[in-house]
Amino acid sequence: MDDILLIGNDIPMLESIMTSLKNSFSMKDLGEAAYILGIKIYRDWSKRLIGLSQDTYIDKVLRCFSMEQSKKGFLPVSHGIHLSKTQCPSTTDERDRMSTVPYASAIGSIMYAMISTRLDVSYALSVTSRYQFDPGESHWTAVKNILKYFRRTKDVFLVYGGEEEVIVTGYTDASFQTDKDDSKSQSGYVFTINGGAVSLKSSKQDTVADSTMEAEYFVASEAAKEGVWMRKFLVELGVFPNASSPLNLYCDNNGAIAQAKEPRNHQNNKHVLQKFHLIREFVR
């Protein structure tokens, strides 16, 4: 059995598609979607709002890993916690004990929630997922901390809409050389439509940055490419009619902003890979 979710603002076209599908397949129209793939859909027609929640799925995950009665966490990552390969098991007994821990399964369960509605745990998931090959006690404690955070925040949901005009906004940030194993920085960006997050990425950078400015410049370049794709996609959908208007991308590092605006080489950027300078083609 397969589920199909049809979305659009042209009701006659949607009805025509439904009729065509019914003529070709045995199917049943369940009406307005309220729950699909573990995601609950809320609607407030008076305020033009739609919300997405995974509280039922998160309850299931908590029970699966025996965390339904745990303490409630306030943050997905505790302040001052740094994970590294030095915390991997160092003895056979410790490795045997950790082999019974469902580490990879927990990471996979958290990942589905993250890519659907819980983008707020993306950084924590990015860090903990690096140690699936040989997790230690500290790594498992960090994963359980994410589940504790889920227990306190399981009822929160993403909200979209509220405005007639579609407004896309991007934000970027970077943490300089936060990885204790190879001194690489962490990239993070998010794009929102009318305040609701639709695209987010938090990952370790491929290149070691020499400075905070470089780390911020690298992530700004990656975010710019995502923003260009998103803009074209929305224009093709017909929901972003003013194609000539710029898409705002916010960066909190003046040095990175200057690098993006000034297409010239100097001492501070002559070693930067050419691919990161692509952002200069998009900046106005």
Sine and cosine of phi, psi and omega as CSV:
sin_phi,cos_phi,sin_psi,cos_psi,sin_omega,cos_omega
0.00,0.00,0.73,-0.68,0.01,-1.00
-0.85,-0.52,0.59,-0.81,0.06,-1.00
-0.97,-0.24,0.61,-0.79,0.05,-1.00
-0.81,-0.59,0.74,-0.67,0.03,-1.00
-0.91,-0.42,0.91,-0.41,0.02,-1.00
-0.99,-0.16,0.76,-0.65,-0.03,-1.00
-0.77,-0.64,0.69,-0.72,0.05,-1.00
0.03,-1.00,0.21,-0.98,0.04,-1.00
-0.94,-0.34,0.13,0.99,0.05,-1.00
-0.94,-0.34,1.00,-0.04,-0.09,-1.00
-0.86,0.51,-0.72,0.69,0.03,-1.00
-0.85,0.53,-0.61,0.79,0.02,-1.00
-0.92,0.39,-0.66,0.75,0.03,-1.00
-0.88,0.47,-0.67,0.75,0.02,-1.00
-0.91,0.42,-0.61,0.80,0.04,-1.00
-0.90,0.43,-0.65,0.76,0.03,-1.00
-0.90,0.43,-0.67,0.74,0.01,-1.00
-0.88,0.48,-0.68,0.73,0.00,-1.00
-0.89,0.45,-0.67,0.74,0.01,-1.00
-0.90,0.44,-0.66,0.75,0.01,-1.00
-0.92,0.40,-0.64,0.77,0.00,-1.00
-0.91,0.41,-0.51,0.86,0.02,-1.00
-0.96,0.28,-0.34,0.94,-0.05,-1.00
-0.97,-0.26,-0.44,0.90,-0.07,-1.00
-0.70,-0.71,0.38,-0.93,0.12,-0.99
-0.99,0.12,0.93,-0.36,-0.09,-1.00
-0.53,-0.84,0.27,-0.96,-0.02,-1.00
-0.77,-0.64,0.74,-0.67,0.03,-1.00
-1.00,0.05,0.92,-0.40,-0.01,-1.00
-1.00,0.01,0.07,1.00,0.05,-1.00
0.99,0.15,-0.43,-0.91,-0.05,-1.00
-0.88,0.47,0.81,-0.59,-0.06,-1.00
-0.93,0.38,0.71,-0.70,0.06,-1.00
-0.85,-0.53,-0.35,0.94,-0.07,-1.00
-0.36,-0.93,0.83,-0.56,0.00,-1.00
-0.49,-0.87,0.73,-0.68,0.06,-1.00
0.80,0.60,0.64,0.77,0.04,-1.00
0.99,0.17,0.12,0.99,-0.03,-1.00
-0.92,-0.39,0.83,-0.56,0.03,-1.00
-1.00,-0.01,0.69,-0.73,-0.07,-1.00
-0.93,-0.35,0.85,-0.53,0.06,-1.00
-0.95,-0.30,0.54,-0.84,0.03,-1.00
-0.71,-0.71,0.63,-0.78,0.13,-0.99
-0.75,-0.67,1.00,-0.01,-0.10,-1.00
-0.90,0.44,-0.56,0.83,-0.04,-1.00
-0.90,0.44,-0.53,0.85,-0.01,-1.00
-0.97,-0.26,0.07,1.00,0.00,-1.00
0.86,0.52,0.71,0.70,-0.05,-1.00
-0.86,-0.51,0.53,-0.85,0.12,-0.99
-0.70,-0.72,0.68,-0.73,-0.03,-1.00
-0.82,-0.57,0.51,-0.86,0.00,-1.00
-0.83,-0.55,0.76,-0.65,-0.04,-1.00
-0.69,-0.72,0.50,-0.87,0.06,-1.00
-0.80,-0.60,0.58,0.81,-0.06,-1.00
-0.88,0.47,-0.64,0.77,0.01,-1.00
-0.92,0.40,-0.68,0.74,0.03,-1.00
-0.89,0.45,-0.67,0.74,-0.01,-1.00
-0.91,0.42,-0.63,0.78,0.09,-1.00
-0.85,0.52,-0.66,0.75,0.01,-1.00
-0.90,0.44,-0.66,0.75,0.01,-1.00
-0.91,0.42,-0.67,0.74,0.01,-1.00
-0.88,0.47,-0.66,0.75,0.03,-1.00
-0.92,0.38,-0.61,0.79,-0.03,-1.00
-0.87,0.49,-0.58,0.81,-0.04,-1.00
-0.95,-0.31,0.34,0.94,0.09,-1.00
0.82,0.57,0.67,0.74,-0.01,-1.00
-0.90,-0.44,0.19,0.98,-0.07,-1.00
-0.94,0.34,-0.32,0.95,0.02,-1.00
-0.93,-0.37,0.24,0.97,-0.04,-1.00
-0.96,0.27,0.17,-0.99,0.12,-0.99
-0.92,0.40,0.41,-0.91,0.00,-1.00
-1.00,-0.04,0.81,-0.58,-0.03,-1.00
-1.00,0.03,0.50,-0.87,-0.02,-1.00
-1.00,-0.09,-0.40,0.92,0.00,-1.00
-0.69,-0.73,0.54,-0.84,0.04,-1.00
-0.93,0.37,-0.42,0.91,0.07,-1.00
-0.75,-0.66,0.82,-0.57,0.00,-1.00
-0.93,0.36,0.60,-0.80,-0.02,-1.00
-0.89,0.45,0.72,-0.69,0.05,-1.00
1.00,0.08,0.01,1.00,0.01,-1.00
-1.00,0.06,0.81,-0.59,0.03,-1.00
-0.78,-0.63,0.83,-0.56,-0.01,-1.00
-0.99,-0.13,0.50,-0.87,0.01,-1.00
-0.38,-0.92,0.13,-0.99,0.01,-1.00
-0.94,0.34,-0.34,0.94,0.03,-1.00
-0.91,0.41,-0.27,0.96,0.01,-1.00
-1.00,-0.06,0.05,1.00,0.09,-1.00
-0.94,0.35,0.37,-0.93,-0.03,-1.00
-0.82,0.57,0.69,-0.72,-0.02,-1.00
-0.94,-0.34,-0.18,0.98,0.01,-1.00
-0.79,-0.61,0.32,-0.95,0.01,-1.00
-0.90,0.43,-0.65,0.76,0.00,-1.00
-0.88,0.47,-0.68,0.73,0.00,-1.00
-0.92,0.39,-0.63,0.77,0.01,-1.00
-0.93,0.38,-0.62,0.79,0.05,-1.00
-0.91,0.42,-0.63,0.77,0.01,-1.00
-0.92,0.40,-0.65,0.76,-0.01,-1.00
-0.96,0.28,-0.35,0.94,0.00,-1.00
-0.92,0.40,-0.33,0.94,0.02,-1.00
-1.00,-0.01,-0.10,0.99,-0.03,-1.00
-1.00,0.09,0.77,-0.63,-0.02,-1.00
-0.98,0.19,0.84,0.54,-0.11,-0.99
-0.89,0.45,-0.81,0.59,-0.05,-1.00
-0.89,0.45,-0.60,0.80,0.02,-1.00
-0.90,0.43,-0.66,0.75,0.02,-1.00
-0.91,0.43,-0.67,0.75,0.03,-1.00
-0.87,0.50,-0.70,0.72,0.01,-1.00
-0.89,0.45,-0.65,0.76,0.01,-1.00
-0.91,0.41,-0.67,0.74,0.02,-1.00
-0.92,0.40,-0.59,0.81,-0.04,-1.00
-0.89,0.46,-0.64,0.77,0.00,-1.00
-0.90,0.44,-0.65,0.76,0.05,-1.00
-0.91,0.43,-0.63,0.78,-0.04,-1.00
-0.91,0.41,-0.71,0.71,-0.06,-1.00
-0.96,0.27,-0.24,0.97,-0.03,-1.00
-0.99,-0.11,-0.86,0.52,-0.09,-1.00
-0.66,-0.75,-0.33,0.94,-0.12,-0.99
-0.97,-0.26,0.91,0.41,-0.02,-1.00
-0.93,0.36,-0.23,0.97,-0.03,-1.00
-0.94,0.33,-0.21,0.98,0.01,-1.00
-0.97,-0.26,0.22,0.98,-0.10,-0.99
-0.90,0.44,-0.63,0.77,0.01,-1.00
-0.92,0.40,-0.73,0.69,0.00,-1.00
-0.87,0.50,-0.64,0.77,0.01,-1.00
-0.93,0.36,-0.63,0.78,0.02,-1.00
-0.86,0.51,-0.66,0.75,-0.04,-1.00
-0.96,0.29,-0.75,0.66,-0.08,-1.00
-0.94,0.33,-0.47,0.88,-0.04,-1.00
-0.94,0.33,-0.24,0.97,-0.01,-1.00
-0.95,0.32,-0.25,0.97,-0.14,-0.99
-0.91,-0.42,0.41,0.91,0.01,-1.00
-0.91,0.42,-0.47,0.88,-0.06,-1.00
-0.94,0.34,-0.47,0.88,-0.05,-1.00
-0.37,-0.93,0.92,0.39,-0.09,-1.00
-0.96,0.29,0.53,-0.85,0.09,-1.00
-0.94,-0.35,-0.03,-1.00,-0.03,-1.00
-0.87,0.49,-0.66,0.76,-0.01,-1.00
-0.90,0.44,-0.60,0.80,0.03,-1.00
-0.92,0.40,-0.68,0.74,0.00,-1.00
-0.92,0.40,-0.60,0.80,0.07,-1.00
-0.88,0.47,-0.62,0.78,0.02,-1.00
-0.92,0.40,-0.61,0.79,0.04,-1.00
-0.92,0.40,-0.68,0.73,0.02,-1.00
-0.90,0.43,-0.48,0.88,0.04,-1.00
-0.92,0.40,-0.57,0.82,0.07,-1.00
-0.90,0.43,-0.68,0.74,0.02,-1.00
-0.90,0.43,-0.60,0.80,0.06,-1.00
-0.90,0.44,-0.63,0.77,0.06,-1.00
-0.90,0.43,-0.64,0.76,0.08,-1.00
-0.85,0.52,-0.63,0.78,-0.05,-1.00
-0.89,0.45,-0.59,0.81,0.01,-1.00
-0.98,0.19,-0.48,0.88,-0.15,-0.99
-0.90,-0.44,0.33,0.94,-0.10,-1.00
-0.89,0.45,-0.38,0.93,-0.07,-1.00
-1.00,0.01,-0.05,1.00,0.02,-1.00
-0.97,0.23,0.42,-0.91,0.02,-1.00
-0.50,-0.86,0.33,-0.94,0.05,-1.00
-0.98,0.21,0.62,-0.79,0.01,-1.00
-0.82,-0.58,0.72,-0.69,0.01,-1.00
-0.80,-0.60,0.44,-0.90,0.11,-0.99
0.97,-0.23,-0.39,-0.92,0.02,-1.00
1.00,-0.08,-0.25,0.97,-0.03,-1.00
-0.78,-0.63,0.50,-0.87,0.06,-1.00
-0.94,0.33,-0.68,0.74,-0.06,-1.00
-1.00,-0.02,0.66,-0.75,0.05,-1.00
-0.99,0.14,0.87,-0.49,-0.01,-1.00
-0.88,-0.47,0.90,-0.44,-0.01,-1.00
-0.97,-0.23,0.76,-0.65,-0.01,-1.00
-0.70,-0.72,0.66,-0.75,0.01,-1.00
-0.88,-0.47,0.51,-0.86,0.02,-1.00
-0.71,-0.70,0.66,-0.75,0.02,-1.00
-0.79,-0.61,0.42,-0.91,0.08,-1.00
-0.31,-0.95,0.30,-0.95,0.02,-1.00
-0.53,-0.85,0.54,-0.84,0.11,-0.99
-0.95,-0.32,0.84,-0.54,-0.16,-0.99
-0.97,0.23,0.86,-0.50,0.11,-0.99
0.74,0.68,0.78,0.63,-0.02,-1.00
-1.00,0.08,-0.29,0.96,0.02,-1.00
-0.98,0.21,0.85,-0.52,-0.07,-1.00
-0.97,0.25,-0.27,0.96,-0.06,-1.00
-1.00,0.06,-0.64,0.76,-0.07,-1.00
-0.72,-0.69,0.19,0.98,0.08,-1.00
0.89,0.47,0.39,0.92,0.06,-1.00
-1.00,0.09,0.41,-0.91,-0.05,-1.00
-1.00,-0.03,0.24,-0.97,0.01,-1.00
-0.96,-0.29,0.78,-0.62,0.07,-1.00
-0.99,-0.12,0.52,-0.86,0.09,-1.00
-0.45,-0.90,0.73,-0.68,0.13,-0.99
-0.55,-0.84,0.40,-0.91,0.03,-1.00
-0.57,-0.82,0.63,-0.77,0.11,-0.99
-0.89,-0.45,0.69,-0.73,0.00,-1.00
-0.86,-0.52,0.50,-0.87,0.16,-0.99
-0.89,-0.45,0.92,-0.39,-0.06,-1.00
0.79,0.61,0.65,0.76,0.08,-1.00
1.00,-0.04,-0.25,0.97,0.00,-1.00
-0.99,-0.11,0.79,-0.62,-0.05,-1.00
-0.93,0.37,0.75,-0.66,0.01,-1.00
-0.84,-0.54,-0.37,0.93,0.01,-1.00
-0.53,-0.85,0.79,-0.62,-0.02,-1.00
-0.54,-0.84,0.57,-0.82,0.06,-1.00
-0.59,-0.81,0.71,-0.70,0.12,-0.99
-0.70,-0.72,0.91,-0.42,-0.08,-1.00
-0.44,-0.90,0.33,-0.94,0.06,-1.00
-0.96,0.27,0.68,-0.74,-0.02,-1.00
-0.94,0.33,0.50,-0.87,-0.02,-1.00
-0.97,0.25,-0.43,0.90,-0.09,-1.00
-0.90,-0.44,0.61,-0.79,0.07,-1.00
-0.96,0.27,0.83,-0.56,0.00,-1.00
-1.00,0.06,0.61,-0.79,0.00,-1.00
-0.99,0.15,-0.38,0.92,-0.08,-1.00
-0.45,-0.89,0.20,-0.98,0.07,-1.00
-0.87,0.49,-0.63,0.78,0.02,-1.00
-0.86,0.52,-0.70,0.71,-0.01,-1.00
-0.89,0.45,-0.70,0.71,0.00,-1.00
-0.86,0.51,-0.67,0.74,0.01,-1.00
-0.93,0.36,-0.59,0.81,0.01,-1.00
-0.92,0.38,-0.64,0.76,0.02,-1.00
-0.87,0.49,-0.74,0.68,-0.05,-1.00
-0.95,0.32,-0.54,0.84,0.04,-1.00
-0.90,0.44,-0.60,0.80,0.03,-1.00
-0.91,0.40,-0.69,0.72,0.03,-1.00
-0.90,0.44,-0.66,0.75,0.00,-1.00
-0.92,0.40,-0.58,0.81,0.01,-1.00
-0.88,0.48,-0.65,0.76,0.02,-1.00
-0.90,0.43,-0.65,0.76,0.05,-1.00
-0.90,0.44,-0.64,0.77,0.01,-1.00
-0.91,0.42,-0.63,0.77,0.03,-1.00
-0.90,0.44,-0.69,0.72,0.03,-1.00
-0.89,0.46,-0.70,0.72,-0.04,-1.00
-0.90,0.44,-0.63,0.77,0.02,-1.00
-0.88,0.48,-0.73,0.69,0.01,-1.00
-0.90,0.44,-0.63,0.77,-0.01,-1.00
-0.89,0.45,-0.70,0.71,-0.01,-1.00
-0.93,0.37,-0.58,0.82,0.05,-1.00
-0.91,0.42,-0.67,0.74,0.02,-1.00
-0.91,0.42,-0.54,0.84,0.04,-1.00
-0.96,0.29,-0.29,0.96,-0.01,-1.00
0.99,0.14,0.26,0.96,-0.01,-1.00
-0.96,-0.27,0.05,1.00,0.02,-1.00
-0.76,-0.65,0.94,0.34,-0.19,-0.98
-0.91,0.42,-0.53,0.85,-0.06,-1.00
-1.00,0.08,0.97,0.25,-0.10,-0.99
-0.92,0.38,-0.30,0.95,-0.04,-1.00
-1.00,0.09,-0.26,0.97,-0.02,-1.00
-0.97,0.24,0.59,-0.81,-0.04,-1.00
-0.96,0.28,0.42,-0.91,0.11,-0.99
-0.99,-0.17,0.83,-0.55,-0.07,-1.00
-0.98,0.20,0.79,-0.61,0.07,-1.00
-0.83,-0.56,0.88,-0.48,-0.09,-1.00
-0.99,-0.16,0.74,-0.67,0.04,-1.00
-0.74,-0.67,0.67,-0.74,-0.09,-1.00
-0.99,-0.16,0.37,0.93,0.00,-1.00
-0.83,-0.55,0.91,-0.41,-0.06,-1.00
-0.89,0.45,-0.57,0.82,0.01,-1.00
-0.90,0.43,-0.67,0.74,0.02,-1.00
-0.92,0.40,-0.62,0.79,0.03,-1.00
-0.90,0.44,-0.67,0.74,0.01,-1.00
-0.90,0.43,-0.65,0.76,0.03,-1.00
-0.87,0.49,-0.63,0.77,-0.03,-1.00
-0.94,0.33,-0.51,0.86,-0.07,-1.00
-1.00,0.04,-0.37,0.93,-0.09,-1.00
-0.94,-0.35,0.98,-0.18,-0.02,-1.00
-0.98,0.21,0.90,0.43,0.04,-1.00
-0.56,-0.83,0.48,-0.88,-0.03,-1.00
-1.00,-0.06,0.60,-0.80,0.13,-0.99
-0.46,-0.89,-0.11,-0.99,-0.16,-0.99
-0.82,0.57,-0.56,0.83,-0.11,-0.99
-0.98,0.19,-0.28,0.96,-0.08,-1.00
-0.72,-0.69,0.16,0.99,-0.08,-1.00
-0.92,0.38,-0.33,0.94,0.00,-1.00
-0.99,-0.11,-0.06,1.00,-0.03,-1.00
-0.95,0.32,0.72,-0.69,-0.01,-1.00
-0.86,0.52,0.60,-0.80,-0.09,-1.00
-0.86,0.51,-0.52,0.85,-0.07,-1.00
-0.88,0.47,-0.48,0.88,-0.02,-1.00
-0.97,0.26,-0.31,0.95,0.01,-1.00
-0.99,0.16,0.01,1.00,0.01,-1.00
-0.86,0.51,-0.47,0.88,-0.02,-1.00
-0.86,0.52,-0.47,0.88,-0.01,-1.00
-0.90,0.43,-0.40,0.92,0.02,-1.00
-0.97,0.26,-0.32,0.95,-0.11,-0.99
-0.97,-0.23,-0.35,0.94,-0.11,-0.99
-0.96,0.27,0.68,-0.73,0.09,-1.00
-0.91,-0.41,0.00,0.00,0.00,0.00
